[in-house]
Amino acid sequence: MIEIKGNIVDIHKRIIFPGIVCIEGERISAIHEIHEDLDTYILPGFVDAHVHIESSMVIPTEFSRLCIPHGTIATVSDPHEIANVLGMKGIEFMLENAKQSPLTIIFGAPSCVPATDFETAGSVITAQDIETLFSNPQIGYLSEMMNYPGVLHRDPEVMSKIAMAYAYNKPIDGHAPGLKGDLARSYIEAGIMTDHECYSLEEALDKISYGMNILIREGSAAKNFDALHPLIGIHPDKCMFCSDDKHPNDLLHGHINTIVSRAIGLGYDIFDVLRIAHLNPKNHYSIPIGSLNIGDYADFLICSDLNIFNPTSVYIKGKKIAEDGNILDEIPKFDCADFSPCAISTIQSKALSILDKSKHIRVIGCIPGELTTQSLIAILPSMDGFLHSDTNQDILKITIINRYVESTPALAFVKGIGLKQGAIASTIAHDSHNIICVGVDDESMTNAINQLIMCKGGIAYANGSNVECLPLNIAGLMSSDDGYHVAREYERIDDIVRQHGSNIHAPFMTLSFLGLLVIPSLKLSDKGLFDGDTFTFTSLYLD
């Protein structure tokens, strides 16, 4: 039997008392109150209520090594990124790899693969596939229903997936940015239970009034905590914390613990905050984790400060998995072969030329800390009959190239990336994960794109003929390499991008969402410029 002393944070009785936690095997056998002055605290571990592990650029076992030291004991993980590339084969890979990790990972059955009919993905997940997935105990919910127009119009295929989740008694996650009023009510009445896309308090309160649970998101690109944190004091029973998409270098510095620390720093009640960080997602998704009760799994963290939640140790199922910010040798390395589809040939720079056919051009406008974009209008420099990037206006050329079949690149312009030299490119491009590239000049863009085609996926920065690349050998989304090495390499390339002008927090993450058509307003798919407000294609040219 193992005995651990500390001030026990009981989130059910909402009290803190000095005590001893007794562990036998994987579970807590007893909890004894004692009368001692202790300088450590024992509290339930944290849950990320919605995350795409693929966005960490590492496989689930390596993701676990990065996040467990921060006190994360479970995640609710949507594998639709790899599903868009590899279909059921990709989901099966995630499930098998996750079995090797002590982190409790509840996966969802992807509801929207592809996300829309206006882009080309690598695979399709059908209603029959979802039923197959629901027979697997690792699949705990229907993941985010991004096709909210399909829900609002009660599309038969969409509604069949929702009905299947009900038949298997699975929670249903939502995704409906900006939806309010009667449209929000209609979406929720179809059976949607959560949303992680609220970017205003007004929107979140509106959805809560119709019975929805709101996930307060703080990821690498989308940061909604500042707008939504009042919900912690108003509706602690209706909230959860999530990261959604977290890059590996950010995971080196923190995970859900950073959101908890910020909430406590703003003066919110610790028991409300811990309810949101642990109990609400545990109960909503029926996650098999312990909450510091007798008979529970011995899942908890120990820290010395209830203001800054940096764990000194983390226990999962009775074993100490992390200590002083370092993972212990509990997670085996997972040897896997490369598999990443990229069936196209390298391109020539002339393929990126944009004809000067109009004085006024539609431009995608990035919004710092948001996944939504603006639809802007600009006048761009023209030379020899072609339009070019303009660093003075911070307007750069953007392209998306289908990486599954040979096709003509889709081309447009974007404002807000900040590059002054070179180009960035990635095969992480939500949700179909074609090749996406933004750059100052066509030569740099061409070299960055061709590097990714040759290595079958990754992220790259090119300045003329000089190219830096982080290969991602699993679906062009993740590396099977050591998570800390991937994080350092990503940070190195990210720093190079900043040195060449980009001043946004996560350039590659921001880049990856410029093709996400289900979030308004103006985006780009491999088929063309897309108006997310009207859900139709639109022209680059206005005149």
Kinemage of the C-alpha trace (Angstrom):
@kinemage 1
@onewidth
@group {chain A} dominant
@subgroup {mainchain}
@vectorlist {calphas} color= white
{ca met a 1} P 0.000 0.000 0.000
{ca ile a 2} L 1.158 3.545 -0.810
{ca glu a 3} L 0.353 6.427 1.540
{ca ile a 4} L 0.574 10.050 0.430
{ca lys a 5} L 0.141 13.033 2.752
{ca gly a 6} L -1.136 16.428 1.716
{ca asn a 7} L -3.935 18.942 2.009
{ca ile a 8} L -6.735 17.151 0.177
{ca val a 9} L -8.883 19.283 -2.116
{ca asp a 10} L -12.331 17.668 -1.989
{ca ile a 11} L -14.287 19.078 -4.940
{ca his a 12} L -17.475 17.252 -3.924
{ca lys a 13} L -17.711 18.575 -0.356
{ca arg a 14} L -15.916 21.802 -1.390
{ca ile a 15} L -13.454 21.612 1.501
{ca ile a 16} L -9.676 21.359 1.924
{ca phe a 17} L -8.276 19.317 4.810
{ca pro a 18} L -4.944 17.687 5.780
{ca gly a 19} L -5.065 13.984 5.134
{ca ile a 20} L -3.539 10.758 3.867
{ca val a 21} L -4.522 9.110 0.588
{ca cys a 22} L -4.025 5.327 0.717
{ca ile a 23} L -3.492 3.524 -2.575
{ca glu a 24} L -3.758 -0.186 -3.221
{ca gly a 25} L -3.093 -1.194 -6.799
{ca glu a 26} L -4.813 1.241 -9.151
{ca arg a 27} L -7.350 2.590 -6.679
{ca ile a 28} L -7.747 4.676 -3.548
{ca ser a 29} L -8.491 2.319 -0.632
{ca ala a 30} L -8.867 4.946 2.095
{ca ile a 31} L -8.646 8.660 2.848
{ca his a 32} L -7.843 9.676 6.425
{ca glu a 33} L -8.085 13.153 7.887
{ca ile a 34} L -5.117 14.068 10.073
{ca his a 35} L -4.115 17.054 12.194
{ca glu a 36} L -0.843 18.298 10.744
{ca asp a 37} L 0.383 21.419 8.999
{ca leu a 38} L 1.230 20.331 5.459
{ca asp a 39} L 2.682 22.358 2.604
{ca thr a 40} L 1.437 20.338 -0.367
{ca tyr a 41} L -1.984 19.892 -1.945
{ca ile a 42} L -3.560 16.806 -3.479
{ca leu a 43} L -6.255 17.515 -6.050
{ca pro a 44} L -8.010 15.822 -8.976
{ca gly a 45} L -6.225 15.875 -12.310
{ca phe a 46} L -7.230 18.085 -15.220
{ca val a 47} L -9.214 17.171 -18.327
{ca asp a 48} L -8.934 18.768 -21.761
{ca ala a 49} L -12.580 18.597 -22.835
{ca his a 50} L -11.868 18.987 -26.544
{ca val a 51} L -8.555 18.572 -28.342
{ca his a 52} L -7.222 17.332 -31.652
{ca ile a 53} L -4.093 15.449 -30.668
{ca glu a 54} L -2.896 15.673 -34.266
{ca ser a 55} L -2.447 19.435 -33.833
{ca ser a 56} L 0.334 18.782 -31.341
{ca met a 57} L 2.229 17.279 -34.319
{ca val a 58} L 3.027 14.167 -32.287
{ca ile a 59} L 1.296 10.808 -31.878
{ca pro a 60} L -0.850 10.113 -28.775
{ca thr a 61} L 1.919 8.468 -26.743
{ca glu a 62} L 4.210 11.444 -27.269
{ca phe a 63} L 1.356 13.889 -26.660
{ca ser a 64} L 0.904 12.166 -23.300
{ca arg a 65} L 4.567 12.718 -22.439
{ca leu a 66} L 4.135 16.443 -23.085
{ca cys a 67} L 0.866 17.073 -21.242
{ca ile a 68} L 0.849 14.713 -18.221
{ca pro a 69} L 3.605 16.645 -16.370
{ca his a 70} L 1.212 19.629 -16.353
{ca gly a 71} L -1.425 17.647 -14.464
{ca thr a 72} L -3.549 16.486 -17.400
{ca ile a 73} L -4.899 13.005 -16.724
{ca ala a 74} L -7.492 12.730 -19.504
{ca thr a 75} L -8.495 14.227 -22.829
{ca val a 76} L -11.589 14.199 -24.989
{ca ser a 77} L -9.993 13.854 -28.397
{ca asp a 78} L -11.502 14.233 -31.840
{ca pro a 79} L -9.460 12.312 -34.469
{ca his a 80} L -11.117 13.971 -37.438
{ca glu a 81} L -7.816 15.492 -38.606
{ca ile a 82} L -6.248 12.144 -39.410
{ca ala a 83} L -9.648 10.827 -40.515
{ca asn a 84} L -9.781 13.492 -43.229
{ca val a 85} L -6.459 12.226 -44.543
{ca leu a 86} L -6.594 8.458 -43.972
{ca gly a 87} L -10.165 7.611 -42.994
{ca met a 88} L -10.777 4.623 -40.743
{ca lys a 89} L -7.147 3.525 -41.078
{ca gly a 90} L -6.069 6.771 -39.434
{ca ile a 91} L -8.569 6.484 -36.581
{ca glu a 92} L -7.490 2.904 -35.934
{ca phe a 93} L -3.885 4.078 -35.700
{ca met a 94} L -4.820 6.671 -33.067
{ca leu a 95} L -6.783 4.120 -31.034
{ca glu a 96} L -3.990 1.569 -31.064
{ca asn a 97} L -1.274 4.048 -30.219
{ca ala a 98} L -3.327 5.552 -27.378
{ca lys a 99} L -3.534 2.128 -25.695
{ca gln a 100} L 0.179 2.448 -24.935
{ca ser a 101} L -0.311 5.649 -22.958
{ca pro a 102} L -1.281 6.068 -19.275
{ca leu a 103} L -3.302 9.147 -20.282
{ca thr a 104} L -7.027 8.372 -20.426
{ca ile a 105} L -8.064 9.358 -23.948
{ca ile a 106} L -11.712 9.325 -24.944
{ca phe a 107} L -11.976 9.524 -28.728
{ca gly a 108} L -14.921 10.750 -30.751
{ca ala a 109} L -16.454 9.362 -33.912
{ca pro a 110} L -15.809 12.092 -36.511
{ca ser a 111} L -19.144 13.460 -37.713
{ca cys a 112} L -17.963 15.578 -40.647
{ca val a 113} L -15.348 13.929 -42.848
{ca pro a 114} L -15.019 15.745 -45.130
{ca ala a 115} L -16.131 18.875 -43.297
{ca thr a 116} L -17.912 20.200 -46.397
{ca asp a 117} L -18.527 19.294 -50.040
{ca phe a 118} L -16.589 22.411 -51.072
{ca glu a 119} L -13.128 20.901 -50.578
{ca thr a 120} L -11.211 17.716 -51.347
{ca ala a 121} L -10.297 15.440 -48.467
{ca gly a 122} L -8.382 12.189 -48.490
{ca ser a 123} L -11.252 10.107 -47.208
{ca val a 124} L -14.905 9.930 -46.182
{ca ile a 125} L -16.387 8.719 -42.891
{ca thr a 126} L -19.918 7.424 -43.480
{ca ala a 127} L -22.796 6.866 -41.082
{ca gln a 128} L -21.990 3.149 -41.290
{ca asp a 129} L -18.385 3.866 -40.290
{ca ile a 130} L -19.649 5.822 -37.285
{ca glu a 131} L -21.787 2.889 -36.207
{ca thr a 132} L -18.712 0.654 -36.467
{ca leu a 133} L -16.742 3.092 -34.329
{ca phe a 134} L -19.443 3.244 -31.653
{ca ser a 135} L -18.948 -0.480 -31.038
{ca asn a 136} L -15.408 0.309 -29.809
{ca pro a 137} L -15.244 1.236 -26.087
{ca gln a 138} L -12.534 3.823 -26.837
{ca ile a 139} L -15.095 5.860 -28.797
{ca gly a 140} L -17.127 7.871 -26.304
{ca tyr a 141} L -19.022 10.520 -28.264
{ca leu a 142} L -19.991 11.945 -31.647
{ca ser a 143} L -17.376 14.602 -32.316
{ca glu a 144} L -18.036 18.162 -33.387
{ca met a 145} L -20.932 18.550 -35.799
{ca met a 146} L -19.391 21.277 -37.942
{ca asn a 147} L -22.004 21.053 -40.649
{ca tyr a 148} L -24.380 23.353 -38.813
{ca pro a 149} L -26.197 24.319 -42.049
{ca gly a 150} L -26.923 20.613 -42.478
{ca val a 151} L -28.282 20.458 -38.947
{ca leu a 152} L -30.411 23.580 -39.405
{ca his a 153} L -31.868 22.193 -42.632
{ca arg a 154} L -32.236 18.725 -41.080
{ca asp a 155} L -30.158 17.066 -43.788
{ca pro a 156} L -30.970 13.317 -43.730
{ca glu a 157} L -27.334 12.148 -43.622
{ca val a 158} L -26.487 14.582 -40.820
{ca met a 159} L -29.557 13.653 -38.820
{ca ser a 160} L -28.842 9.936 -39.246
{ca lys a 161} L -25.454 10.426 -37.562
{ca ile a 162} L -27.059 12.335 -34.694
{ca ala a 163} L -29.740 9.651 -34.349
{ca met a 164} L -27.050 6.977 -34.223
{ca ala a 165} L -25.326 8.783 -31.347
{ca tyr a 166} L -28.621 8.831 -29.475
{ca ala a 167} L -29.136 5.126 -30.162
{ca tyr a 168} L -25.735 4.372 -28.614
{ca asn a 169} L -26.280 6.887 -25.781
{ca lys a 170} L -23.277 8.977 -26.811
{ca pro a 171} L -22.877 12.722 -26.171
{ca ile a 172} L -22.878 14.944 -29.283
{ca asp a 173} L -20.378 17.760 -29.657
{ca gly a 174} L -21.112 20.924 -31.581
{ca his a 175} L -19.325 23.557 -33.639
{ca ala a 176} L -21.365 26.629 -34.552
{ca pro a 177} L -19.368 29.873 -34.387
{ca gly a 178} L -21.500 32.993 -34.167
{ca leu a 179} L -24.824 31.138 -34.163
{ca lys a 180} L -27.403 32.851 -31.935
{ca gly a 181} L -31.120 33.241 -31.396
{ca asp a 182} L -33.568 30.980 -33.215
{ca leu a 183} L -30.813 29.422 -35.311
{ca ala a 184} L -28.853 28.452 -32.189
{ca arg a 185} L -31.992 27.061 -30.591
{ca ser a 186} L -32.769 24.984 -33.686
{ca tyr a 187} L -29.203 23.648 -33.761
{ca ile a 188} L -29.310 22.703 -30.078
{ca glu a 189} L -32.788 21.171 -30.296
{ca ala a 190} L -31.413 18.745 -32.903
{ca gly a 191} L -29.433 17.170 -30.064
{ca ile a 192} L -26.165 19.123 -30.011
{ca met a 193} L -24.848 19.377 -26.451
{ca thr a 194} L -21.642 21.459 -26.490
{ca asp a 195} L -19.884 24.208 -28.375
{ca his a 196} L -16.229 25.279 -28.195
{ca glu a 197} L -16.465 27.994 -30.862
{ca cys a 198} L -18.085 30.866 -28.929
{ca tyr a 199} L -16.056 34.044 -29.316
{ca ser a 200} L -18.291 36.407 -27.348
{ca leu a 201} L -19.924 36.233 -23.932
{ca glu a 202} L -23.251 37.199 -25.491
{ca glu a 203} L -23.125 34.210 -27.829
{ca ala a 204} L -22.165 31.817 -25.021
{ca leu a 205} L -24.961 33.039 -22.719
{ca asp a 206} L -27.461 32.743 -25.549
{ca lys a 207} L -26.493 29.114 -26.175
{ca ile a 208} L -26.511 28.306 -22.453
{ca ser a 209} L -30.070 29.659 -22.252
{ca tyr a 210} L -31.095 26.887 -24.660
{ca gly a 211} L -29.373 24.214 -22.551
{ca met a 212} L -25.965 23.954 -24.213
{ca asn a 213} L -22.653 23.410 -22.411
{ca ile a 214} L -19.884 25.840 -23.347
{ca leu a 215} L -16.228 24.868 -23.635
{ca ile a 216} L -13.913 27.759 -22.801
{ca arg a 217} L -11.096 27.394 -25.302
{ca glu a 218} L -7.518 28.582 -24.964
{ca gly a 219} L -5.373 27.026 -27.660
{ca ser a 220} L -2.320 28.004 -29.654
{ca ala a 221} L -4.292 30.079 -32.170
{ca ala a 222} L -7.855 30.472 -30.888
{ca lys a 223} L -7.943 32.161 -27.496
{ca asn a 224} L -11.392 32.795 -26.023
{ca phe a 225} L -10.668 32.779 -22.279
{ca asp a 226} L -10.601 36.576 -21.983
{ca ala a 227} L -14.045 36.857 -23.581
{ca leu a 228} L -15.686 33.905 -21.841
{ca his a 229} L -14.188 33.688 -18.325
{ca pro a 230} L -17.197 35.428 -16.672
{ca leu a 231} L -19.037 32.152 -17.298
{ca ile a 232} L -16.900 30.610 -14.536
{ca gly a 233} L -18.689 32.718 -11.940
{ca ile a 234} L -22.121 32.729 -13.590
{ca his a 235} L -22.520 29.171 -14.889
{ca pro a 236} L -19.833 26.872 -13.421
{ca asp a 237} L -22.170 23.940 -13.995
{ca lys a 238} L -22.335 24.580 -17.750
{ca cys a 239} L -18.646 25.034 -18.617
{ca met a 240} L -15.523 23.026 -19.378
{ca phe a 241} L -11.979 23.991 -20.340
{ca cys a 242} L -10.355 22.913 -23.593
{ca ser a 243} L -7.408 23.696 -25.837
{ca asp a 244} L -8.852 22.416 -29.154
{ca asp a 245} L -5.518 22.790 -30.963
{ca lys a 246} L -2.216 23.010 -29.125
{ca his a 247} L 1.170 23.133 -30.807
{ca pro a 248} L 4.041 21.103 -29.313
{ca asn a 249} L 6.151 24.059 -28.176
{ca asp a 250} L 3.198 25.482 -26.247
{ca leu a 251} L 2.700 22.100 -24.561
{ca leu a 252} L 6.220 22.359 -23.181
{ca his a 253} L 5.059 25.306 -21.084
{ca gly a 254} L 1.591 24.269 -19.965
{ca his a 255} L -1.796 22.819 -20.766
{ca ile a 256} L -5.119 23.028 -18.883
{ca asn a 257} L -3.170 23.988 -15.726
{ca thr a 258} L -2.443 27.384 -17.259
{ca ile a 259} L -6.150 28.081 -17.760
{ca val a 260} L -6.832 26.999 -14.166
{ca ser a 261} L -4.102 29.331 -12.896
{ca arg a 262} L -5.496 32.259 -14.859
{ca ala a 263} L -9.003 31.633 -13.531
{ca ile a 264} L -7.776 31.506 -9.928
{ca gly a 265} L -5.730 34.641 -10.549
{ca leu a 266} L -8.925 36.458 -11.512
{ca gly a 267} L -10.452 35.556 -8.165
{ca tyr a 268} L -12.840 32.770 -9.144
{ca asp a 269} L -13.725 30.175 -6.525
{ca ile a 270} L -11.286 27.282 -6.614
{ca phe a 271} L -14.017 24.669 -6.372
{ca asp a 272} L -15.905 26.169 -9.313
{ca val a 273} L -12.694 26.243 -11.346
{ca leu a 274} L -11.828 22.634 -10.506
{ca arg a 275} L -15.387 21.581 -11.260
{ca ile a 276} L -14.920 23.007 -14.744
{ca ala a 277} L -11.416 21.567 -15.155
{ca his a 278} L -12.285 18.073 -13.942
{ca leu a 279} L -15.766 17.143 -12.803
{ca asn a 280} L -17.918 18.577 -15.588
{ca pro a 281} L -16.054 16.859 -18.457
{ca lys a 282} L -15.709 13.657 -16.448
{ca asn a 283} L -19.454 13.461 -15.907
{ca his a 284} L -20.512 14.716 -19.334
{ca tyr a 285} L -18.344 12.242 -21.264
{ca ser a 286} L -18.423 9.427 -18.655
{ca ile a 287} L -14.612 9.429 -18.475
{ca pro a 288} L -13.279 6.569 -16.312
{ca ile a 289} L -10.988 8.655 -14.087
{ca gly a 290} L -10.757 9.189 -10.354
{ca ser a 291} L -11.936 12.275 -8.461
{ca leu a 292} L -10.274 11.604 -5.077
{ca asn a 293} L -12.993 9.349 -3.667
{ca ile a 294} L -12.498 6.028 -1.909
{ca gly a 295} L -12.744 3.321 -4.558
{ca asp a 296} L -11.784 5.691 -7.394
{ca tyr a 297} L -8.800 5.242 -9.622
{ca ala a 298} L -5.837 6.915 -7.918
{ca asp a 299} L -5.655 9.761 -10.445
{ca phe a 300} L -4.482 13.065 -9.007
{ca leu a 301} L -1.771 15.672 -8.951
{ca ile a 302} L 0.266 17.137 -6.135
{ca cys a 303} L 1.315 20.777 -6.074
{ca ser a 304} L 2.666 23.230 -3.541
{ca asp a 305} L 0.637 26.273 -4.611
{ca leu a 306} L -3.086 26.669 -5.292
{ca asn a 307} L -2.462 29.823 -7.281
{ca ile a 308} L 0.032 28.517 -9.829
{ca phe a 309} L -0.756 24.917 -10.670
{ca asn a 310} L 2.637 23.474 -11.524
{ca pro a 311} L 2.485 19.867 -10.299
{ca thr a 312} L 5.368 18.402 -8.360
{ca ser a 313} L 4.035 14.962 -9.253
{ca val a 314} L 1.180 13.359 -11.177
{ca tyr a 315} L -0.368 9.968 -10.406
{ca ile a 316} L -2.478 7.956 -12.822
{ca lys a 317} L -4.047 4.661 -11.731
{ca gly a 318} L -1.837 4.517 -8.665
{ca lys a 319} L 1.492 5.088 -10.446
{ca lys a 320} L 3.615 8.196 -10.322
{ca ile a 321} L 3.836 9.116 -13.999
{ca ala a 322} L 5.484 12.541 -13.767
{ca glu a 323} L 7.637 14.397 -11.256
{ca asp a 324} L 8.935 17.985 -11.195
{ca gly a 325} L 7.815 18.632 -14.756
{ca asn a 326} L 9.413 15.508 -16.191
{ca ile a 327} L 7.734 12.384 -17.440
{ca leu a 328} L 8.980 9.216 -15.776
{ca asp a 329} L 9.942 6.197 -17.836
{ca glu a 330} L 6.415 4.790 -18.022
{ca ile a 331} L 5.426 5.391 -21.653
{ca pro a 332} L 6.913 3.013 -24.243
{ca lys a 333} L 8.220 4.293 -27.539
{ca phe a 334} L 5.892 3.389 -30.386
{ca asp a 335} L 7.631 2.108 -33.484
{ca cys a 336} L 5.499 2.813 -36.529
{ca ala a 337} L 6.114 2.910 -40.241
{ca asp a 338} L 5.677 6.129 -42.184
{ca phe a 339} L 2.342 6.590 -43.880
{ca ser a 340} L 1.491 9.920 -45.428
{ca pro a 341} L -0.354 10.311 -48.711
{ca cys a 342} L 1.016 12.921 -51.083
{ca ala a 343} L 0.293 11.790 -54.596
{ca ile a 344} L 1.166 14.923 -56.553
{ca ser a 345} L 4.177 16.130 -58.501
{ca thr a 346} L 6.284 19.139 -57.626
{ca ile a 347} L 5.112 22.460 -59.053
{ca gln a 348} L 6.684 25.311 -60.998
{ca ser a 349} L 6.403 28.905 -59.844
{ca lys a 350} L 4.291 29.944 -62.827
{ca ala a 351} L 1.461 27.823 -61.385
{ca leu a 352} L 1.155 30.443 -58.628
{ca ser a 353} L 0.585 33.415 -60.940
{ca ile a 354} L -2.594 35.469 -60.401
{ca leu a 355} L -3.856 37.479 -63.385
{ca asp a 356} L -4.604 41.163 -62.888
{ca lys a 357} L -8.270 41.192 -63.927
{ca ser a 358} L -9.708 43.695 -61.455
{ca lys a 359} L -8.728 46.839 -59.576
{ca his a 360} L -10.346 45.666 -56.340
{ca ile a 361} L -9.525 42.267 -54.853
{ca arg a 362} L -11.142 40.283 -52.051
{ca val a 363} L -8.663 39.585 -49.260
{ca ile a 364} L -8.879 37.184 -46.313
{ca gly a 365} L -8.353 39.194 -43.119
{ca cys a 366} L -6.812 37.407 -40.132
{ca ile a 367} L -8.089 38.362 -36.666
{ca pro a 368} L -5.513 37.882 -33.859
{ca gly a 369} L -6.521 35.101 -31.457
{ca glu a 370} L -9.545 34.086 -33.524
{ca leu a 371} L -10.316 31.435 -36.142
{ca thr a 372} L -12.858 33.716 -37.777
{ca thr a 373} L -11.624 35.972 -40.556
{ca gln a 374} L -12.766 39.164 -42.227
{ca ser a 375} L -13.640 39.681 -45.875
{ca leu a 376} L -11.587 42.707 -46.927
{ca ile a 377} L -11.122 44.643 -50.156
{ca ala a 378} L -7.742 45.888 -51.382
{ca ile a 379} L -5.869 47.288 -54.357
{ca leu a 380} L -2.684 45.294 -55.035
{ca pro a 381} L 0.439 45.990 -57.085
{ca ser a 382} L 0.454 44.671 -60.644
{ca met a 383} L 3.440 43.780 -62.798
{ca asp a 384} L 3.438 42.283 -66.311
{ca gly a 385} L -0.272 41.604 -66.004
{ca phe a 386} L -0.058 39.707 -62.697
{ca leu a 387} L -0.970 40.631 -59.111
{ca his a 388} L 1.670 40.421 -56.388
{ca ser a 389} L 1.999 40.406 -52.602
{ca asp a 390} L 2.394 43.773 -50.888
{ca thr a 391} L 4.331 43.699 -47.613
{ca asn a 392} L 3.581 47.391 -47.030
{ca gln a 393} L -0.098 46.475 -46.672
{ca asp a 394} L 0.768 43.119 -45.058
{ca ile a 395} L -1.152 41.400 -47.853
{ca leu a 396} L 0.436 38.183 -49.124
{ca lys a 397} L -0.391 35.558 -51.683
{ca ile a 398} L -1.973 32.353 -50.389
{ca thr a 399} L -2.480 29.036 -52.149
{ca ile a 400} L -4.020 25.662 -51.330
{ca ile a 401} L -2.981 22.680 -53.434
{ca asn a 402} L -4.825 19.363 -53.408
{ca arg a 403} L -2.293 16.807 -52.180
{ca tyr a 404} L -4.412 13.741 -53.001
{ca val a 405} L -4.797 14.208 -56.779
{ca glu a 406} L -3.133 16.433 -59.370
{ca ser a 407} L -5.008 19.724 -59.725
{ca thr a 408} L -4.627 23.439 -60.339
{ca pro a 409} L -3.637 25.457 -57.242
{ca ala a 410} L -6.334 27.655 -55.699
{ca leu a 411} L -5.025 31.194 -55.214
{ca ala a 412} L -6.006 34.273 -53.195
{ca phe a 413} L -4.559 36.918 -50.856
{ca val a 414} L -4.456 37.190 -47.052
{ca lys a 415} L -3.766 40.066 -44.663
{ca gly a 416} L -2.299 39.706 -41.176
{ca ile a 417} L 0.424 37.050 -41.407
{ca gly a 418} L 3.162 39.695 -41.198
{ca leu a 419} L 5.940 38.033 -43.215
{ca lys a 420} L 8.413 40.410 -44.813
{ca gln a 421} L 10.512 37.732 -46.530
{ca gly a 422} L 9.964 34.180 -47.715
{ca ala a 423} L 7.047 31.789 -47.381
{ca ile a 424} L 5.536 29.328 -44.914
{ca ala a 425} L 3.823 26.107 -45.969
{ca ser a 426} L 2.134 23.201 -44.242
{ca thr a 427} L 0.205 20.001 -44.862
{ca ile a 428} L -1.783 20.832 -41.733
{ca ala a 429} L -4.705 22.722 -43.275
{ca his a 430} L -8.023 22.180 -41.551
{ca asp a 431} L -9.897 20.143 -42.219
{ca ser a 432} L -8.951 18.398 -45.460
{ca his a 433} L -5.218 18.926 -44.902
{ca asn a 434} L -4.148 19.823 -48.368
{ca ile a 435} L -0.955 21.856 -48.841
{ca ile a 436} L -1.400 25.467 -47.751
{ca cys a 437} L 1.200 28.180 -48.314
{ca val a 438} L 1.477 31.931 -47.756
{ca gly a 439} L 4.403 33.937 -49.065
{ca val a 440} L 5.975 37.166 -50.183
{ca asp a 441} L 7.348 35.828 -53.475
{ca asp a 442} L 6.573 32.949 -55.823
{ca glu a 443} L 10.073 31.425 -55.692
{ca ser a 444} L 9.958 30.997 -51.919
{ca met a 445} L 6.392 29.655 -52.067
{ca thr a 446} L 7.328 27.143 -54.757
{ca asn a 447} L 10.360 25.871 -52.822
{ca ala a 448} L 8.403 25.526 -49.569
{ca ile a 449} L 5.594 23.629 -51.326
{ca asn a 450} L 7.949 21.329 -53.231
{ca gln a 451} L 9.853 20.472 -50.050
{ca leu a 452} L 6.593 19.274 -48.482
{ca ile a 453} L 5.686 17.272 -51.574
{ca met a 454} L 9.082 15.558 -51.551
{ca cys a 455} L 8.950 14.655 -47.847
{ca lys a 456} L 5.226 13.790 -48.069
{ca gly a 457} L 4.142 16.262 -45.447
{ca gly a 458} L 5.249 18.619 -42.728
{ca ile a 459} L 5.777 22.322 -42.135
{ca ala a 460} L 8.340 24.453 -43.951
{ca tyr a 461} L 9.775 27.946 -44.239
{ca ala a 462} L 11.574 28.985 -47.413
{ca asn a 463} L 13.471 32.147 -48.223
{ca gly a 464} L 14.405 31.818 -51.845
{ca ser a 465} L 16.238 28.497 -52.207
{ca asn a 466} L 16.935 28.158 -48.462
{ca val a 467} L 14.355 25.837 -46.878
{ca glu a 468} L 13.809 24.729 -43.274
{ca cys a 469} L 11.447 21.779 -42.803
{ca leu a 470} L 9.944 19.655 -40.037
{ca pro a 471} L 8.761 16.406 -41.700
{ca leu a 472} L 5.549 14.884 -40.331
{ca asn a 473} L 5.658 11.238 -41.330
{ca ile a 474} L 2.221 10.241 -40.034
{ca ala a 475} L -0.467 11.529 -42.426
{ca gly a 476} L 1.496 14.758 -42.913
{ca leu a 477} L 0.089 15.770 -39.522
{ca met a 478} L 2.255 14.143 -36.862
{ca ser a 479} L 5.785 12.966 -36.280
{ca ser a 480} L 6.484 9.647 -34.580
{ca asp a 481} L 9.693 11.167 -33.210
{ca asp a 482} L 10.320 12.117 -29.585
{ca gly a 483} L 7.772 14.770 -28.565
{ca tyr a 484} L 10.348 17.060 -26.959
{ca his a 485} L 12.513 16.940 -30.092
{ca val a 486} L 9.504 17.773 -32.287
{ca ala a 487} L 8.613 20.664 -29.979
{ca arg a 488} L 12.143 22.076 -30.161
{ca glu a 489} L 12.304 21.731 -33.953
{ca tyr a 490} L 8.915 23.351 -34.362
{ca glu a 491} L 9.972 26.214 -32.092
{ca arg a 492} L 13.190 26.659 -34.071
{ca ile a 493} L 11.327 27.036 -37.377
{ca asp a 494} L 8.668 29.178 -35.730
{ca asp a 495} L 11.417 31.514 -34.493
{ca ile a 496} L 12.846 31.768 -38.013
{ca val a 497} L 9.408 32.812 -39.284
{ca arg a 498} L 9.269 35.538 -36.625
{ca gln a 499} L 12.743 36.746 -37.555
{ca his a 500} L 11.403 37.322 -41.056
{ca gly a 501} L 8.509 39.493 -39.980
{ca ser a 502} L 5.576 37.495 -38.651
{ca asn a 503} L 4.402 38.930 -35.338
{ca ile a 504} L 1.378 36.711 -34.680
{ca his a 505} L 1.474 34.222 -31.800
{ca ala a 506} L 1.285 31.008 -33.838
{ca pro a 507} L 1.931 31.596 -37.569
{ca phe a 508} L 1.653 27.948 -38.610
{ca met a 509} L -1.475 27.394 -36.521
{ca thr a 510} L -3.062 30.532 -37.969
{ca leu a 511} L -2.077 29.357 -41.446
{ca ser a 512} L -3.712 25.985 -40.858
{ca phe a 513} L -7.132 27.539 -40.226
{ca leu a 514} L -7.257 29.740 -43.321
{ca gly a 515} L -8.771 26.789 -45.169
{ca leu a 516} L -11.405 25.932 -42.537
{ca leu a 517} L -14.557 26.701 -44.475
{ca val a 518} L -17.026 26.095 -41.636
{ca ile a 519} L -15.792 29.192 -39.787
{ca pro a 520} L -16.648 32.547 -41.394
{ca ser a 521} L -16.067 34.849 -43.074
{ca leu a 522} L -13.645 34.416 -46.015
{ca lys a 523} L -11.524 31.274 -46.464
{ca leu a 524} L -9.778 29.328 -49.233
{ca ser a 525} L -10.234 25.699 -50.229
{ca asp a 526} L -8.435 23.699 -52.887
{ca lys a 527} L -11.443 24.494 -55.096
{ca gly a 528} L -11.422 28.263 -54.657
{ca leu a 529} L -12.223 31.293 -52.504
{ca phe a 530} L -15.118 30.597 -50.152
{ca asp a 531} L -17.628 32.859 -48.402
{ca gly a 532} L -18.311 31.257 -45.007
{ca asp a 533} L -21.276 33.547 -44.353
{ca thr a 534} L -23.251 32.485 -47.411
{ca phe a 535} L -21.609 29.039 -47.670
{ca thr a 536} L -20.840 29.566 -51.358
{ca phe a 537} L -17.776 30.114 -53.503
{ca thr a 538} L -16.982 33.706 -54.389
{ca ser a 539} L -14.708 35.475 -56.855
{ca leu a 540} L -11.323 36.942 -56.034
{ca tyr a 541} L -12.215 39.870 -58.270
{ca leu a 542} L -14.849 42.496 -57.449
{ca asp a 543} L -14.903 44.623 -60.615
